[in-house]
Amino acid sequence: MDSTEVDLDLVASYDFHLPRELIAQHPVEHRIDARLMLINRKLGTIAHHHVRDLPDLIEPGDALVLNNSKVIPARLVGSRTATGGRWEGLFLRQGQDGVWEILSKTRGQIQVGETITLQDRDGRDFPALTVLSKLEGGHIAVRPLDSSAGLWEVLEKYGRVPLPPYIRDGQMVDRDIENYQTVYAKTPGSVAAPTAGLHFTRDLIRHLQQKGVYTAAVTLHVGLGTFRPMSSDRLSEHEMHFEWGELSEGSAEKLNVCRTERGRVISVGTTSTRVLESAAQISGEKYAAWSGETNIFIRPPYQFRGVDALLTNFHLPKSTLMALVCAFAGRDLVMDAYRTAIQQQYRFYSYGDCMLII
């Protein structure tokens, strides 16, 4: 079916059947051994490579845009101190007053004033949080019982890697601490990894830089919205959550030089793409320094201003990320690529394989 016959605003237009066994539960042993599908938008062709082949696919003068946001150990487990009932939470943000906002999950109604006992990674229990108020959508406001304990101290002691539910039902193992983090992660703030970047090693980045490829860092802290399904049957009715992003002056200068020299700006991941496009929309220029909150929703039809090529993983059906990729490469070509990936037994989602769309 041609895209002309498809209502591109319908969420159902981005659906496909994925065999469960193709959802990667662990990454490949060596990051660069992941498979890479090369999609040429101009020619409409699909070819098969590996991430280790990137130095042959990226030219000197091109620029890789890397999201340096660091995944924080945001998943908390424990119990309600008074009742002993099981409790789980996902740390979302800390306000200027030191109050935390947490997505809370427990049986029954949690009450203002009660305390939450957290369990550290060795299985030991400690009363740690007091509930200050209940917020919308199952969120609660809490404060650490130990007023001297800093945010990162508490999360490092009690937090787990917040794996998506499709990876082992969200249950982490020790290796996830390293595996679910890019090698260039720098700025703490994400509750999910910018997964396209998980394929890179320091040696691969060094090899590309030695070839003459620029690398430019951006930041987008991946928020709770990454775990939430579409909220309506139409893309135009879906509301994106705000996430904090930044394009620094230094990175903007690199990208302007790249474009001046007729190199390609290659966005590593949909998160990097959203930073570049947010900055372009707000500044009115292709690349200018920007930082702030963004809830940009990139969907067909969309005119990209800051991205020439996109490296991205294989995404969930009927997701905002599928809509973004279809906006970039065209729905027909993307759906054909996904059918091919399923036939060729590519591995999907966060720990899976990737595609480079040029």
C-alpha positions as CSV (number, residue, x, y, z in Angstrom):
1,M,0.0,0.0,0.0
2,D,1.4,3.4,-1.0
3,S,1.7,6.1,1.6
4,T,-0.7,8.2,-0.6
5,E,-3.4,5.6,0.4
6,V,-2.4,5.7,4.1
7,D,-3.6,8.2,6.7
8,L,-0.2,9.2,8.1
9,D,-1.9,10.8,11.1
10,L,-3.3,7.4,12.2
11,V,-1.2,5.6,14.9
12,A,-2.3,2.3,13.3
13,S,-0.3,3.3,10.1
14,Y,2.9,2.6,12.1
15,D,2.0,-0.8,13.3
16,F,3.7,-4.1,12.4
17,H,3.9,-7.6,13.9
18,L,7.2,-8.4,15.6
19,P,7.9,-12.0,16.7
20,R,8.7,-11.8,20.4
21,E,12.0,-13.8,20.0
22,L,13.5,-10.9,18.0
23,I,13.3,-8.6,21.0
24,A,16.9,-8.5,22.3
25,Q,17.3,-9.4,26.0
26,H,21.0,-8.8,26.1
27,P,23.4,-6.9,23.8
28,V,25.9,-8.7,21.6
29,E,29.2,-9.4,23.3
30,H,31.1,-6.8,21.4
31,R,29.1,-3.6,20.7
32,I,30.5,-3.1,17.2
33,D,29.4,-6.6,16.1
34,A,25.8,-5.5,16.1
35,R,24.2,-5.6,12.6
36,L,23.6,-2.4,10.7
37,M,21.1,-2.0,8.0
38,L,22.1,0.7,5.5
39,I,19.1,2.5,3.9
40,N,19.6,4.9,1.0
41,R,16.6,7.2,0.8
42,K,17.5,8.5,-2.7
43,L,18.0,5.1,-4.3
44,G,15.4,3.3,-2.1
45,T,17.9,0.5,-1.4
46,I,18.6,-1.6,1.6
47,A,22.0,-3.2,2.4
48,H,23.4,-5.2,5.3
49,H,26.5,-4.4,7.3
50,H,27.8,-4.3,10.9
51,V,28.5,-1.4,13.2
52,R,32.2,-2.1,12.8
53,D,31.8,-1.1,9.1
54,L,30.9,2.5,10.0
55,P,34.4,3.8,9.0
56,D,33.7,2.6,5.5
57,L,30.2,4.2,5.4
58,I,31.0,7.6,6.9
59,E,33.1,10.1,5.0
60,P,35.8,12.5,6.2
61,G,34.2,15.8,6.9
62,D,30.9,14.2,8.1
63,A,29.9,14.9,11.7
64,L,28.4,12.4,14.2
65,V,26.1,14.0,16.8
66,L,26.2,12.1,20.1
67,N,23.8,12.5,23.0
68,N,26.0,12.5,26.1
69,S,23.2,12.2,28.6
70,K,24.0,9.6,31.3
71,V,21.4,7.1,32.6
72,I,20.9,7.4,36.3
73,P,20.0,4.5,38.6
74,A,16.4,5.8,38.8
75,R,14.5,2.6,39.6
76,L,13.8,2.1,43.3
77,V,12.3,-0.9,45.0
78,G,11.2,-1.5,48.6
79,S,8.1,-1.5,50.7
80,R,5.7,0.8,52.6
81,T,7.2,0.9,56.0
82,A,3.9,0.7,58.0
83,T,2.3,-2.1,56.0
84,G,5.2,-4.0,54.4
85,G,3.4,-3.9,51.1
86,R,5.7,-4.0,48.0
87,W,6.5,-0.7,46.5
88,E,8.3,0.4,43.3
89,G,9.2,3.8,42.1
90,L,10.9,5.6,39.2
91,F,12.8,8.8,40.1
92,L,11.8,11.5,37.7
93,R,13.3,14.8,38.9
94,Q,14.4,16.9,41.9
95,G,13.0,20.3,42.5
96,Q,15.0,23.3,43.7
97,D,13.6,22.7,47.2
98,G,15.1,19.2,47.3
99,V,11.7,17.5,46.9
100,W,11.7,14.5,44.6
101,E,9.0,13.6,42.1
102,I,8.6,9.8,41.7
103,L,6.3,7.6,39.7
104,S,4.9,5.3,42.4
105,K,3.5,1.8,42.0
106,T,2.0,-0.1,44.9
107,R,-1.2,-1.9,45.9
108,G,-3.7,0.3,47.7
109,Q,-3.5,4.1,48.2
110,I,-0.3,5.4,49.5
111,Q,-0.9,8.1,52.1
112,V,0.7,11.5,52.8
113,G,3.0,11.2,55.8
114,E,3.9,7.6,55.5
115,T,7.5,6.4,54.9
116,I,8.9,4.2,52.2
117,T,11.6,1.6,53.0
118,L,14.1,1.2,50.2
119,Q,16.1,-2.0,49.5
120,D,19.7,-1.6,48.4
121,R,21.3,-3.8,45.7
122,D,22.5,-6.2,48.4
123,G,18.9,-6.8,49.6
124,R,19.2,-4.7,52.8
125,D,16.2,-2.6,53.9
126,F,16.4,1.0,55.1
127,P,13.6,3.5,55.8
128,A,14.5,6.2,53.3
129,L,11.7,8.4,52.0
130,T,8.7,10.2,53.5
131,V,5.7,11.0,51.3
132,L,4.9,14.7,51.2
133,S,2.0,14.8,48.7
134,K,0.2,12.9,46.0
135,L,0.4,14.2,42.5
136,E,-1.4,13.4,39.2
137,G,-0.8,10.2,37.3
138,G,0.4,8.1,40.1
139,H,3.2,10.5,40.9
140,I,4.2,11.4,44.5
141,A,6.4,14.0,46.1
142,V,8.9,12.6,48.6
143,R,11.9,13.8,50.6
144,P,14.8,11.6,51.9
145,L,14.5,11.0,55.7
146,D,18.2,11.7,56.0
147,S,18.4,15.4,55.1
148,S,22.2,15.2,54.8
149,A,22.0,12.6,52.0
150,G,22.4,14.0,48.5
151,L,20.4,12.9,45.5
152,W,23.2,11.0,43.8
153,E,24.3,9.4,47.1
154,V,20.8,8.0,47.6
155,L,20.3,6.8,44.0
156,E,23.8,5.2,43.9
157,K,23.0,3.3,47.1
158,Y,19.4,2.2,46.4
159,G,18.8,2.7,42.6
160,R,18.8,0.2,39.8
161,V,19.2,0.6,36.1
162,P,15.7,1.5,34.8
163,L,15.5,-1.1,32.0
164,P,12.5,-1.0,29.7
165,P,9.8,-3.6,30.5
166,Y,10.5,-5.5,27.3
167,I,14.0,-6.4,28.6
168,R,13.6,-9.2,31.1
169,D,10.5,-7.5,32.5
170,G,12.7,-4.7,33.6
171,Q,14.9,-6.8,35.9
172,M,18.5,-5.8,35.7
173,V,21.6,-7.9,36.1
174,D,25.1,-6.6,37.1
175,R,26.3,-6.2,33.5
176,D,23.4,-3.8,32.7
177,I,25.2,-1.2,34.7
178,E,27.8,-1.0,32.0
179,N,25.8,-2.3,29.0
180,Y,22.9,0.2,29.3
181,Q,25.2,3.2,29.2
182,T,27.0,4.8,26.2
183,V,30.8,5.0,26.5
184,Y,30.6,8.8,26.1
185,A,27.9,9.3,28.7
186,K,28.8,12.4,30.8
187,T,25.8,14.4,32.0
188,P,23.5,12.6,34.5
189,G,19.8,12.9,33.9
190,S,18.2,10.1,31.7
191,V,15.9,7.4,32.9
192,A,16.4,5.5,29.7
193,A,19.5,5.1,27.5
194,P,19.9,6.9,24.1
195,T,20.2,3.5,22.7
196,A,21.6,4.2,19.2
197,G,24.8,5.3,21.0
198,L,25.2,1.9,22.8
199,H,26.8,0.5,19.6
200,F,29.9,2.7,19.8
201,T,33.2,1.9,21.5
202,R,35.9,4.3,22.3
203,D,38.1,2.6,19.7
204,L,35.5,3.0,17.0
205,I,35.0,6.7,17.8
206,R,38.8,7.2,17.8
207,H,39.0,5.4,14.4
208,L,36.4,7.7,13.0
209,Q,38.0,10.8,14.3
210,Q,41.3,9.8,12.9
211,K,39.6,9.4,9.5
212,G,38.5,13.1,9.7
213,V,35.0,12.6,11.1
214,Y,33.8,15.3,13.5
215,T,32.0,14.4,16.7
216,A,29.7,16.9,18.4
217,A,28.0,16.3,21.7
218,V,24.5,17.3,22.6
219,T,22.4,16.5,25.6
220,L,18.8,15.3,25.9
221,H,17.7,13.7,29.2
222,V,15.4,10.9,28.2
223,G,12.3,11.1,30.4
224,L,9.3,9.1,31.4
225,G,7.6,9.5,28.1
226,T,9.9,7.0,26.5
227,F,8.0,4.2,28.4
228,R,4.5,5.5,27.7
229,P,2.4,4.3,24.7
230,M,0.7,6.7,22.3
231,S,-2.2,8.4,24.1
232,S,-4.7,8.5,21.2
233,D,-5.5,7.0,17.8
234,R,-4.1,10.0,16.0
235,L,-0.5,11.4,16.1
236,S,-1.9,15.0,16.1
237,E,-3.7,14.3,19.3
238,H,-0.8,12.9,21.2
239,E,1.0,15.1,23.7
240,M,4.7,14.6,24.2
241,H,6.3,15.1,27.6
242,F,8.9,17.8,28.1
243,E,12.6,16.8,28.2
244,W,15.6,19.0,28.9
245,G,18.1,19.4,26.1
246,E,21.2,21.4,25.1
247,L,23.2,22.2,22.0
248,S,26.4,23.9,23.1
249,E,28.0,26.8,21.3
250,G,31.1,24.6,20.6
251,S,29.0,21.8,19.1
252,A,27.0,24.2,17.0
253,E,30.2,25.7,15.6
254,K,31.4,22.2,14.6
255,L,28.2,21.4,12.8
256,N,28.3,24.7,11.0
257,V,31.8,24.0,9.8
258,C,30.7,20.5,8.7
259,R,27.9,22.0,6.6
260,T,30.1,24.7,5.2
261,E,32.5,21.9,4.0
262,R,29.6,20.0,2.6
263,G,29.9,17.2,5.1
264,R,26.8,15.3,6.3
265,V,25.4,15.8,9.8
266,I,24.7,12.3,11.1
267,S,22.4,12.2,14.1
268,V,23.1,9.3,16.4
269,G,19.6,8.5,17.7
270,T,16.2,10.1,17.8
271,T,17.2,12.0,20.9
272,S,20.1,13.8,19.2
273,T,17.7,14.5,16.3
274,R,15.2,16.1,18.6
275,V,17.8,18.4,20.1
276,L,19.0,19.5,16.6
277,E,15.5,20.1,15.4
278,S,14.4,21.8,18.6
279,A,17.3,24.2,18.4
280,A,16.6,25.0,14.8
281,Q,13.0,25.7,15.4
282,I,13.7,28.0,18.4
283,S,16.8,29.8,17.1
284,G,15.7,30.0,13.5
285,E,19.1,28.9,12.4
286,K,20.3,25.4,11.5
287,Y,22.9,25.3,14.3
288,A,23.0,27.8,17.1
289,A,23.5,27.3,20.8
290,W,20.3,26.4,22.7
291,S,19.2,24.8,25.9
292,G,15.9,24.3,27.5
293,E,12.8,22.1,27.7
294,T,11.4,20.6,24.5
295,N,8.4,18.5,23.7
296,I,8.9,18.5,19.9
297,F,7.0,15.7,18.2
298,I,8.5,14.9,14.8
299,R,6.0,13.1,12.6
300,P,5.0,13.1,8.9
301,P,5.1,15.4,7.2
302,Y,8.1,17.2,8.6
303,Q,10.9,19.2,7.0
304,F,14.2,18.4,8.7
305,R,16.6,21.3,9.0
306,G,19.5,20.0,11.0
307,V,19.9,16.3,10.1
308,D,21.3,14.7,6.9
309,A,21.5,11.1,8.0
310,L,20.2,9.1,11.0
311,L,21.6,6.2,12.9
312,T,18.9,4.6,15.0
313,N,17.7,1.3,16.5
314,F,14.6,-0.7,15.5
315,H,11.7,0.7,17.4
316,L,8.4,-0.4,18.9
317,P,5.3,-0.5,16.6
318,K,2.9,2.4,16.9
319,S,5.5,4.5,18.7
320,T,6.5,8.2,18.4
321,L,9.9,7.0,17.4
322,M,8.5,5.0,14.5
323,A,6.7,8.2,13.4
324,L,10.0,10.2,13.5
325,V,11.9,7.6,11.4
326,C,9.0,7.5,8.9
327,A,9.1,11.3,8.7
328,F,12.8,11.1,7.9
329,A,12.9,8.2,5.4
330,G,9.3,7.9,4.2
331,R,6.8,5.4,5.6
332,D,6.9,3.0,2.6
333,L,10.7,2.6,2.8
334,V,10.8,2.3,6.5
335,M,8.1,-0.4,6.7
336,D,9.8,-2.3,3.9
337,A,13.1,-2.1,5.9
338,Y,11.3,-3.4,9.0
339,R,9.8,-6.3,7.0
340,T,13.3,-7.1,5.8
341,A,14.7,-6.9,9.3
342,I,12.2,-9.4,10.6
343,Q,12.9,-11.7,7.7
344,Q,16.6,-11.5,8.2
345,Q,16.2,-12.0,12.0
346,Y,17.6,-8.6,13.1
347,R,17.5,-8.0,16.8
348,F,15.1,-5.2,18.0
349,Y,14.8,-2.5,20.5
350,S,17.3,-1.1,23.1
351,Y,19.8,-4.0,23.0
352,G,19.2,-4.8,19.4
353,D,20.7,-3.9,16.0
354,C,20.5,-0.6,14.2
355,M,20.0,1.1,10.8
356,L,21.8,4.0,9.2
357,I,19.5,6.0,7.0
358,I,21.4,8.2,4.5
